[in-house]
Structure formats: C-alpha cells, structure tokens
Amino acid sequence: MQIECYAQRLLNPFRGVVHVIRYQSAEAVTTDGIEWDIYVSNDALVEDLGRAGRRAQVSDIRYGHWSPEKGLKRGPLYPSDDFKRLEHMGAVVYEHLLQVQREVPFRFRDLFELWLLDRDSQPLALLHSVRADSETDTKPPLDWRAGMAAQETFRSAAIADLAEPAGTYLTRHVNSLSAGVAQWFRRSDDGAGLGLHALNGSEGLAGRVLEAEAFPPLFVATAAMDAAHTRLVHDYFAWQAPWMLLLPHLDTGTRVALETAACQQAEAIEKHCRLYPAIIDHAALQAARVEAALLRSQPRPQQQDEVMAMFYIELGSTESQAT
C-alpha cells in the first residue's frame, strides 16, 4: 500500500501551499495544517476515459472534513457499484492523516514548473507547477496575474499617481516584459532547470539547462525593471510575505525580511505559521499570533475568508484537471 505525502504550491498568483496525503484516487488536503478536507474520486472512470484517448476529468466526492478540535465530519454518501472501494480509499487516507498530521510541512514535489519567459527567453514569472511530466500537457493561461485579492488590498507608493489598483498595474507591467512565450522546466535538487517543451514558442528551447540563478526565488524577475518598478515588485513580495514564508528554499536574509513584513498581517501569519519550514524571529511571530488572537476576539460582521475565497475563484479560471 503506497501512500504519498507532499506539498504543492498554489500559483498564478502564488497564494499559499496545499499539503496532500494521497492514496490511489483519494486525498486529504490542507492549506493551514489544521483543517483537512478528504476527497475520493472514481479512478476506474479515469482509466476508461484514458483508454479512449481523452484527457480524464472526474469530479471528486467529499469523504469528509477533519480537524483536531472537531474530529471527522462525514460528507454525504453516494451509494454506487464502486461505493465500497471508494469508502476503503477514503478510510485509508483518513487513518494515515491521524498518524502524520503533526509531521507537516511535507516535502515539495511539484518540480515541473511553467515559466513565462522574457524577450531574451529567460524566466520572468512562474505560472504553474505540477508533480509529473505527464501533467505538463495542461494549457493554463499564459499571462501572469497579481491576483484579485491584490487588486483589492495591495498598496504601493512605488509608482506615482496611479489611476488604477497597484495590483492591476503590476499585472500589466510584468506581462509587458514578455513576448507571450512560456516554457516548462524540470527543476533539480540544486535549483537548475532542464528546459522541456515551450508554449507559443520555438521548440528549439527544449533541452537547454538554466542554472538556479536564472529562476527568481520569489517567482517574479526584476532584472529588466527600473528602480521604481523593482520597488513595486518588492512591495508586492512584502504583501505576499505570510505566504512566501511557506517556501523552504529561502536564504536567511530573505526569510528575515519576509518575517518583518509578514508581521503587518497578523491574521495571515496565524493561519499559515504551522506550515512554515523555518522561523528566525520566534518572538516577533509569536507577538503577531497574540495580535491575531486579540483581533479574533473582537466582534465583526460574518464573512468568508477573503484570501482563500479569492484564490479559489482564480483557480476556477484555469483548465480543470483530474485529481
């Protein structure tokens, strides 16, 4: 019985990380290390569609929701010919979740990355990532996006007299540096990338190897930008700091800077800090968590979680894939 535990980035825009426990076609997923959703899908249907030469797309069935505080809440039951098999897969994932839920964060497995290229065919912005070469046949939108949440809450004084949200302007500026070509890369453990097939571009790019330094660690390159636009991107990184801290490859200086910026968003830190692979300033982050607790104790109108709600809307605009 093979059970996989891994992490995968949520991209375009980067708005966090999903941690997954997977067995066959059942999986438990979390974005905060506390609340887990468990899904199963009918992999027999996937096999049938695959034999027909079509890309498989099968809806997930919600097995249940689990948290340490409330335990397991089962989803609706869907009796079918495969019901017992689906129930078994869900139960296997659930039992493993109980054993390993304290072991997060898991290791990242999404080593295949789709990069929007600049006019010199160098990585400009990260668009998508997957775990296997077979998944690189997906065709997501080939434009980079700062995100709808950024349009509402991201602020920057880097560009004077903007007549539109800073996130909207940043989206347009980054895409203006590209010729609309994107390329898949397989990243190695040392950070280098082997070029695979390109989208909207020459297949002559396939087979090249770019060193780790060619790939911007925070997913947007600023080499071709002037000082004002570089500052705009760095302000965007600071706004993204609570999510950027989920990344395992950050050097100490970058992590310190991001922790300082993240403390301005106490509630976002509280949501994600259990999945941070490292913390430099424990006292500052603990103070932010205390602030978040105080904020939660204050009465305020009932509303959905803004960050994840926005993110799932954006996911819906990309090509759906079977899981």
C-alpha positions as CSV (number, residue, x, y, z in Angstrom):
1,M,0.0,0.0,0.0
2,Q,1.7,3.2,-1.2
3,I,0.6,6.5,0.5
4,E,2.2,9.8,-0.7
5,C,2.6,12.9,1.5
6,Y,3.7,16.0,-0.3
7,A,3.3,19.8,-0.7
8,Q,2.5,21.7,-3.8
9,R,2.4,25.4,-4.5
10,L,-0.8,27.2,-5.4
11,L,0.1,29.5,-8.3
12,N,-0.8,32.4,-10.5
13,P,-0.8,34.2,-8.3
14,F,1.2,32.5,-5.5
15,R,-1.2,32.4,-2.6
16,G,-0.1,29.6,-0.5
17,V,0.7,25.9,-0.4
18,V,-1.5,22.8,-0.3
19,H,-0.3,19.8,1.7
20,V,-1.6,16.4,0.5
21,I,-1.9,12.9,1.8
22,R,-2.8,10.7,-1.2
23,Y,-3.7,7.0,-1.6
24,Q,-4.8,5.9,-5.1
25,S,-7.5,8.4,-6.0
26,A,-8.3,9.6,-2.5
27,E,-6.6,12.5,-0.9
28,A,-6.7,14.7,2.3
29,V,-5.7,18.3,1.7
30,T,-4.9,21.3,4.0
31,T,-3.7,24.8,3.5
32,D,-3.2,25.6,7.2
33,G,-2.2,22.3,8.8
34,I,-5.4,22.3,10.9
35,E,-8.4,21.9,8.7
36,W,-8.3,18.9,6.4
37,D,-10.7,18.0,3.6
38,I,-10.8,14.4,2.3
39,Y,-11.9,13.6,-1.2
40,V,-12.2,10.4,-3.3
41,S,-12.7,10.0,-7.0
42,N,-13.7,7.1,-9.2
43,D,-10.3,6.1,-10.7
44,A,-12.0,3.4,-12.7
45,L,-13.7,6.1,-14.8
46,V,-10.4,7.8,-15.3
47,E,-8.9,4.6,-16.7
48,D,-11.8,4.2,-19.1
49,L,-11.5,7.7,-20.4
50,G,-7.8,7.3,-20.7
51,R,-8.2,4.3,-22.9
52,A,-10.5,6.3,-25.2
53,G,-7.6,8.7,-25.8
54,R,-9.2,11.7,-23.9
55,R,-7.9,13.7,-21.1
56,A,-9.7,12.4,-18.0
57,Q,-11.7,14.7,-15.8
58,V,-13.7,13.2,-13.0
59,S,-15.5,15.0,-10.2
60,D,-14.3,14.5,-6.6
61,I,-16.6,13.2,-3.9
62,R,-16.2,14.7,-0.5
63,Y,-15.4,11.9,2.0
64,G,-15.3,14.3,5.0
65,H,-13.7,17.1,6.9
66,W,-11.3,16.6,9.8
67,S,-9.7,18.9,12.4
68,P,-8.1,18.2,15.8
69,E,-10.8,20.1,17.6
70,K,-13.9,18.7,15.9
71,G,-12.7,15.3,14.6
72,L,-14.2,13.8,11.4
73,K,-17.4,15.1,9.9
74,R,-18.5,12.8,7.1
75,G,-19.7,14.1,3.8
76,P,-22.8,12.9,2.0
77,L,-22.9,9.2,1.0
78,Y,-23.2,8.3,-2.7
79,P,-24.1,4.6,-2.9
80,S,-22.8,3.1,-6.2
81,D,-21.3,-0.1,-7.6
82,D,-17.9,1.3,-6.5
83,F,-19.1,2.6,-3.1
84,K,-17.1,0.1,-1.0
85,R,-13.9,0.7,-2.9
86,L,-14.2,4.5,-2.6
87,E,-15.1,4.1,1.1
88,H,-11.9,2.0,1.6
89,M,-9.7,4.5,-0.1
90,G,-11.1,7.4,1.9
91,A,-10.7,5.4,5.1
92,V,-7.0,4.6,4.3
93,V,-6.3,8.3,3.8
94,Y,-8.2,9.3,7.0
95,E,-6.3,6.7,9.1
96,H,-3.0,7.9,7.7
97,L,-4.0,11.5,8.4
98,L,-4.4,10.7,12.0
99,Q,-0.9,9.3,12.1
100,V,1.0,12.0,10.2
101,Q,-0.9,15.3,10.6
102,R,1.7,16.6,13.0
103,E,4.5,16.0,10.5
104,V,3.6,18.9,8.2
105,P,5.2,20.6,6.4
106,F,5.7,17.9,3.9
107,R,8.3,18.0,1.1
108,F,7.5,19.9,-2.1
109,R,7.1,17.5,-5.1
110,D,6.0,20.0,-7.8
111,L,9.3,20.0,-9.6
112,F,7.9,20.7,-13.1
113,E,7.4,24.4,-13.5
114,L,5.9,26.5,-16.3
115,W,7.6,29.9,-16.6
116,L,6.6,32.9,-18.6
117,L,9.7,34.0,-20.5
118,D,11.0,37.5,-21.1
119,R,12.1,38.7,-24.5
120,D,15.5,37.1,-24.0
121,S,13.8,33.7,-23.3
122,Q,14.8,33.9,-19.6
123,P,12.4,33.0,-16.8
124,L,10.2,36.1,-15.9
125,A,7.3,34.8,-13.8
126,L,6.2,31.4,-12.5
127,L,2.7,30.4,-13.9
128,H,2.1,26.8,-12.8
129,S,3.7,23.7,-11.3
130,V,2.9,20.0,-11.4
131,R,4.4,16.8,-10.0
132,A,4.9,14.7,-13.1
133,D,6.0,15.2,-16.7
134,S,2.7,13.6,-17.8
135,E,0.9,16.6,-16.3
136,T,2.7,19.2,-18.4
137,D,0.2,18.8,-21.2
138,T,-2.1,21.2,-19.4
139,K,-2.7,24.5,-21.0
140,P,-3.2,27.2,-18.3
141,P,-3.4,30.9,-19.3
142,L,-0.1,32.2,-20.4
143,D,-0.3,35.6,-18.6
144,W,1.0,36.3,-15.1
145,R,-1.5,37.6,-12.5
146,A,-1.0,39.5,-9.3
147,G,-4.5,38.3,-8.3
148,M,-7.9,39.6,-7.5
149,A,-7.0,39.9,-3.8
150,A,-4.1,42.1,-4.7
151,Q,-6.4,44.4,-6.7
152,E,-8.4,45.0,-3.5
153,T,-5.7,45.1,-0.8
154,F,-2.2,45.5,-2.2
155,R,-0.9,49.1,-1.9
156,S,2.4,50.6,-3.0
157,A,3.8,54.1,-3.4
158,A,6.5,53.0,-5.8
159,I,4.7,54.3,-8.9
160,A,3.4,57.9,-8.5
161,D,-0.1,58.9,-9.5
162,L,-1.5,55.5,-10.4
163,A,-5.1,55.7,-11.7
164,E,-5.8,52.1,-11.0
165,P,-5.1,49.5,-8.3
166,A,-1.4,48.7,-7.9
167,G,-2.1,45.0,-8.5
168,T,-3.7,45.7,-11.8
169,Y,-0.8,47.9,-12.9
170,L,1.7,45.3,-11.8
171,T,0.0,42.6,-13.7
172,R,0.1,44.6,-16.9
173,H,3.7,45.7,-16.4
174,V,5.0,42.1,-15.8
175,N,3.2,40.8,-18.9
176,S,4.5,43.7,-21.0
177,L,8.1,42.3,-20.5
178,S,7.2,39.0,-22.1
179,A,6.6,38.1,-25.7
180,G,3.9,35.7,-24.6
181,V,6.1,32.6,-24.6
182,A,6.2,30.1,-21.7
183,Q,8.3,27.0,-21.2
184,W,8.2,24.0,-18.9
185,F,11.3,23.2,-16.8
186,R,12.2,20.3,-14.6
187,R,13.9,21.7,-11.6
188,S,16.7,19.6,-10.0
189,D,17.7,19.5,-6.3
190,D,20.4,22.1,-6.9
191,G,17.9,24.5,-8.4
192,A,18.9,24.2,-12.1
193,G,16.2,23.7,-14.7
194,L,16.1,21.4,-17.7
195,G,14.0,23.0,-20.4
196,L,11.1,21.0,-21.7
197,H,8.6,22.0,-24.4
198,A,7.6,25.6,-24.9
199,L,4.1,27.0,-25.4
200,N,3.7,29.6,-28.1
201,G,7.4,29.5,-28.8
202,S,10.2,27.7,-30.6
203,E,10.8,24.0,-29.8
204,G,14.5,25.0,-30.1
205,L,14.3,26.0,-26.4
206,A,13.8,22.4,-25.4
207,G,16.9,20.7,-23.9
208,R,18.6,23.8,-22.6
209,V,19.8,23.8,-19.0
210,L,19.5,27.0,-16.9
211,E,21.4,27.4,-13.7
212,A,19.5,28.1,-10.4
213,E,20.3,31.8,-10.6
214,A,18.2,32.2,-13.7
215,F,15.0,31.4,-11.7
216,P,13.8,34.2,-9.4
217,P,13.3,32.7,-5.9
218,L,10.1,34.7,-5.3
219,F,8.7,33.9,-8.7
220,V,8.9,37.3,-10.5
221,A,12.2,38.6,-12.0
222,T,13.1,42.3,-11.8
223,A,16.4,42.3,-13.8
224,A,14.8,44.2,-16.7
225,M,12.9,46.7,-14.5
226,D,13.9,50.2,-13.4
227,A,14.2,51.2,-9.8
228,A,10.6,52.2,-9.4
229,H,9.2,49.0,-10.8
230,T,11.6,46.9,-8.9
231,R,10.4,48.6,-5.7
232,L,6.8,47.9,-6.8
233,V,7.6,44.2,-7.1
234,H,9.4,44.1,-3.8
235,D,6.4,45.8,-2.2
236,Y,4.3,43.0,-3.7
237,F,6.6,40.4,-2.2
238,A,6.2,42.1,1.2
239,W,2.4,42.0,0.8
240,Q,2.8,38.3,0.0
241,A,5.1,37.6,2.9
242,P,2.8,35.4,5.0
243,W,2.6,33.0,2.1
244,M,6.2,33.4,0.9
245,L,7.4,32.1,4.3
246,L,5.9,28.8,3.4
247,L,8.7,28.2,0.9
248,P,11.6,26.0,2.1
249,H,14.4,27.4,-0.2
250,L,14.6,31.0,1.2
251,D,18.0,32.2,2.4
252,T,18.3,33.6,5.9
253,G,18.3,37.3,4.8
254,T,15.2,36.9,2.7
255,R,13.4,35.0,5.4
256,V,14.2,37.7,8.0
257,A,12.9,40.4,5.7
258,L,9.8,38.5,4.9
259,E,9.1,37.8,8.6
260,T,9.3,41.5,9.3
261,A,6.9,42.3,6.5
262,A,4.6,39.4,7.4
263,C,4.1,40.8,11.0
264,Q,2.0,43.5,9.5
265,Q,-0.6,40.8,8.6
266,A,-1.1,39.1,11.9
267,E,-4.1,37.0,11.0
268,A,-2.4,35.6,7.9
269,I,0.6,34.6,10.0
270,E,-1.7,32.8,12.4
271,K,-3.4,30.9,9.6
272,H,-0.2,29.7,8.0
273,C,2.6,29.6,10.6
274,R,2.1,25.9,11.4
275,L,3.4,25.2,7.9
276,Y,6.5,27.4,8.0
277,P,9.6,25.2,7.4
278,A,11.7,27.6,9.5
279,I,11.3,30.7,11.7
280,I,14.1,33.1,12.5
281,D,12.5,35.6,14.9
282,H,10.2,33.5,17.1
283,A,9.4,36.4,19.4
284,A,8.1,38.6,16.6
285,L,5.9,35.9,15.1
286,Q,4.5,35.0,18.5
287,A,3.6,38.6,19.1
288,A,1.8,38.6,15.7
289,R,-0.1,35.5,16.8
290,V,-1.2,37.2,20.0
291,E,-2.3,40.2,18.0
292,A,-4.3,37.8,15.7
293,A,-6.0,36.2,18.8
294,L,-7.0,39.7,20.0
295,L,-8.4,40.6,16.6
296,R,-10.4,37.4,16.5
297,S,-11.9,38.2,19.9
298,Q,-13.3,41.5,18.6
299,P,-16.9,41.3,17.2
300,R,-17.1,41.9,13.4
301,P,-19.5,41.0,10.6
302,Q,-19.6,37.4,9.5
303,Q,-17.6,37.0,6.2
304,Q,-15.8,34.4,4.2
305,D,-12.0,34.1,4.4
306,E,-11.0,36.7,1.9
307,V,-7.7,35.3,0.8
308,M,-8.8,31.7,0.1
309,A,-12.1,32.7,-1.4
310,M,-10.3,34.9,-3.9
311,F,-7.8,32.2,-4.6
312,Y,-10.3,29.5,-5.5
313,I,-12.1,31.9,-7.8
314,E,-8.8,32.3,-9.7
315,L,-8.2,28.6,-9.8
316,G,-11.6,28.2,-11.5
317,S,-10.3,30.2,-14.4
318,T,-7.6,27.7,-15.3
319,E,-8.1,24.4,-17.0
320,S,-9.6,21.8,-14.8
321,Q,-7.6,18.7,-14.1
322,A,-8.5,15.3,-12.7
323,T,-7.1,14.7,-9.2
